[in-house]
Amino acid sequence: MAPLPAPRNLTAELVERLSNDILSGKLEPGSKLPTEQEMVAATGVSRTVVREAVAALRAEGLVVTRQGVGAFVAADIARRPFKIDEASLDLVKEVINVLELRTALEAEAAALAARRRLPKHLEVMRDALSQMANAIEDAEDAVAPDLEFHRTIAEAANNPHFTHLFNYLGALLIPRARLQTFRVLQEDRSEYLRRVNREHEDIYQAILCQDADAARSTMRLHLEKSRERLRRAMEQSERGDTQIR
């Protein structure tokens, strides 16, 4: 190991380095991690940082510790539950990465929903669109009806795995994505949300008409537009330019 640079968070840097070594196979399942003393000498961090990093890796299921023996790479790291580090979602780039995952998931869910939706699903989606429109005009938070609209599409796909994964990804991402867009692009909030709801309306109409191809493409377009807005936000933030282009 080479010495660590002076980072914003030494523990996070060490966790990232060790995680990469484990997930890449450089540190194989069952192998012993370097001792505290070895990591201190190799990286230049304190024992406290090393202990915090090992504790974080243990919480992630990447490492197991044995009293008086040391820390070892977990034998079953491939079976760890799927998890996204919420702290990383403070970065626009990571929000974009997760949004790409949502695009793949929800585009297919929308296509399935168009084939399988029931009248009750259409009623909930229609109500969510109306609630969002009212919230926009009243300058209120429209996150809840936005989530409800997307969640109902996942439920209408009639596959519980879509619902479970959306409940995790959607609640995690939608508020952060919107915050990043407002903060960096300085868009007018009401106009931005009206545009989002018009995109929702296109998705709803495709599902209403049971047009699976249109439902898939309108959902994909909606989420890709969100990704593009965030990509622009990231680029403008890096340039120190917050004016809309």
N, C-alpha and C positions, 0 to 999 in steps of 0.2 A: 504493500500500500504506500502511496505517496502522501506527503503531508497535505492536510486539507487547507484550502484557502480561507481567508477571513470571511465567513459567510454570514448571511442574515440570521441563521439559526444552525448552530453546530450540530445539535442533536438530529435535526431534520436532514442535514447533509450526510451525516454518518448512516442514518437509517436508509436513505436513498442509495448510498453506495453499497451497503451490505445487501439490500433488497435486490439490487441489480446483479450482484455477484451470485445470489441464491437463484434468482429466476432465470438467469442465463446459463446456469449449470456450472459456473466457475467454482462455486461451493456446492458440492453434491449433497443430495439428501442423506442424512445420517452422519455427515462429516462434522467435525468439531470446529467451532469458530475460533479465531485467534483469542488468546487470553486477554484479560483486561490490560495487563501490562504490555503485551505485544501491540494491542491497538493504540494504547496511549503513545507508545514509542513510535509507531508507524505514522500516526495521523497528527500528533501534537495536541490532541484534545485531552481534557481532564478525565479522571476515572468516573466522575459524576455523569459526564456526557456519554461515556461508553455504557454505563449502567442504564441510563434513560433510553438509549438507542436499543439495547438488547431487550428491555422491557416492552418497548413499542413493537419490536419484531415478534416478540412472544405473543402480544395481544393480537397481532395480525395473523398468527398461526404459522409464521415462517420459521420460528425458532422454539425449541424446547430446552429447558434448563434442568440440570441434574445437580442436586445438592452436593457440594463439595467436589464436583467433577468439572462443571463448566456448561457452556451453551453449545447446542448442536442444531444443525439444520433439520427441520422437521422432515420426517420420512414421507409424509403424505401431503406435501404442499400443493399438489395438483388438485386436491379435494377441498381446498379452502373455499368458503362461500364467496360469491361475487360481492365486491364492495368497492365503493368509490370514496376516496379520501376527500371529505367535505372541505377541508382546509385548502386543497388544491383548486377548488372551484372559485377561489378569490381571483384566480388568474383567468383572463379572457380566453387564452389559448386552450386551457383545460375545459372551459365551458363549451367551446367549439367542438372539442374532441367528443364530449359526451353527447352533444347535440347531433353529431354524425351517427352515433349509436342509436339515438332516439329516431332518427330519420329512417334507418333500416327497419327498426321495429314497428313504428307506427304506420309507415306506408303500407306494409303488408297487413297490419291489423285493420286499416281502413278498407282495404280490398275485401277482406273476410267479413267485415261488418256490413258492407254493401250487400253481400249475399245472405247473411244470417240475421240481420237486425230484426227486432220485433217492434211493434208499435210503441211499447213502453220506452224503448231506447230512443226512438225518434222524438218522443215527448220530452224526455230529459234533455236531449241535445238542443231542441228548440227553446226550451226554457232557459238553458245555460246561455244561449246566444242572446236572448232577450235581457237576461240579467246583466250580461257583460255590456250590452248597448246602454242600458240604464245607468250602470256604474260609470261608464265613460262620460255620459252627459252630465252626471252629477259630480264629476271629478273625484270619484271614489276608487278604491282599490279593486281592480277587476281580475286579480289573480285567481280567486276561488272559482268563479264561473268558467274561466279559461281551463283550469285543471279539471273541472267537472265535465266539460265538453270532451276533452281528450280521454279522460278516464272512461266515459260512457262508450266511446268508440272502441276502446280496448275490451270493455265488457261485452259489447255487441258482437265482437269477433267469436264469442262463445268458446274461448280457450283460456282457462284460468291462468296459464303461464303469461299470456300477454298482460292480463290485469295485474298480476303480482309484480312483474317487472316494471310496468308503467307506474304503479303506485310508488315504487322506489325512485325511478329516474325522474318522473314528472315533478313530484313534490320537491325533489332535490334541486332541479334545474330551472324550472320556469321563473321563479322569483329572482334568482341570481342573473339569469340571462337578461331579463328586463331591466334590472338595476344597472348592469354593465352598459346596456345600450343607452339608457337615459343619461348616465353619468358621463360617458365618453363622447357620444355623438351630440348630446344636448338637443335631442329631438323634442318637438312639441309632444307632450304626453298624450293628449287627447287624439291628435291626428295619427300618431303611431298606433294607438290601440284601435282606432276605427279601421285602419288598414288591416290590422291583424284580424279583426272580426269579419271584415269582408272576405278574407281568405278562409275563415271558418265557415262562412256561409256557402262558399263554393264546395267545400268538403261535404257539408250537410246535404246540399242538393244532389251531389253524386251518390251519397248513401241512400237518400230518399228514393232516387230513381233506380236503385239497385244496379248501378253501373260500377262494377268492381275496378275496371281499368281507370275510369275517371277519378274514383275515390283514391286509388293508389297515387295517381299523378298529382292530384290537387293537394293531398297531404304531403307528398314529397316536396312539391313546390313551396308550400307554406313553410316547412321546416328548413328548406334550403335558403329561403329568403331570410329567415331568422339567422341562419349561420352567416349569410353574406353581410347582414347588418353588423353582426358581431365581429366579423373579419375586418370590416371597414373600421369599426371602433378600435380594434387592436392596432391596425396600421396607423390610424390617426393619433392614437395615444403614444405610439413609439416615435412619431414625428413631432409630438408636442403640438399637434394641430387638432383642435376640437371642433372645427367648422365642418358642416355637412357638405359633401361634394356631390 
